[in-house]
Amino acid sequence: MRRVGSVDRGAGIDAIPPREHLLPLLPRVFLCQPDATPNNRTRNHYIVTNQASSPAKRPVFDRALDVIEGLGNKLPDPAVLFLLALALTWIGSWLLAGTQVEVPKAGDGKDGLEVQSRLSGEPRRSPG
């Protein structure tokens, strides 16, 4: 395949002039580096790498968001988190079943509530 343009068509792809004047137009995230592989040392090939700028130049807020994003990416799927919380609630209610808890009531002092196990199969009744 030959390129159409002002380049000499007979010279091939090696005769394409380097485009260093276009490098400042690339986003800051993308850095162009000459290809250093042994086969391409004499050619003007460039590899586009996705390297972030040095952390010292970035604002503290951006670095903090990167840390939060990294921690968030390590969390499991939200459905798995929901199932884990559900299991923890069931186990906690089973362990505390039958214990009496006193909760302050708005008007007349304290009202005693009993913890009911979610695994007992009994329907939940509202106190009162």
Helices and strands as residue ranges (DSSP letters): G 13-15, G 20-25, E 30-34, G 38-40, E 46-50, G 55-57, H 60-74, H 78-95, E 100-105, E 109-114
